[in-house]
Amino acid sequence: MSTGGTHTDIEAVEAANTALYEALEHGDLDAMAERWLDGDISVVHPGWPVLTGRGEVMRSYALIMAATEYIQFFLTDVEVSVRGDTALVTCTENILSGGPAEADGSAGPLVGGLVVATNTFRRTTGGEWKVWSHHGSPVLVEQEEEEDQEGPEGPVGGEDIL
């Protein structure tokens, strides 16, 4: 669901957000750098400290791209809000990534993960929406101990126990 701003602004922010993830999926550092504002920017990757300034932010993406053989994002729960020249996008990053190929040339192991992200965009004087800040936090997924909660006919009362 999208709120605030004109329909055109919301579509432009959604496109800018998509372009950000596509640059990372393609391992294109130049395209990634194009998505960000110049100057005072920040990023928090899951498990990393806050990185500030264009040099640190771009270096972090270069390291991620160099260490990641394959990555794909499936964005869900995308919410866009535009207020003047600032936009906020929240979403869930459903991430599929893989390591280096096996010795026999086959694909390396794939790993899935969930990250909730907040991307803040600013409109430039040229009218483009560029990233000002990105913050990603991992979602910890716990598996219930179903054996302790299930009787002979499934969960107690026929409903899932939280």
Secondary structure, DSSP 8 states (H G I E B T S, - for coil): -EESS-HHHHHHHHHHHHHHHHHHHTT-HHHHHHHB-SSS-EEE-TTS--EESHHHHHHHHHHHHHH-SEEEEEEEEEEEEEETTEEEEEEEEEEEEE-S--TTS----EEEEEEEEEEEEEE-TTS-EEEEEEEEEE-------HHHHEETTEEGGGS---
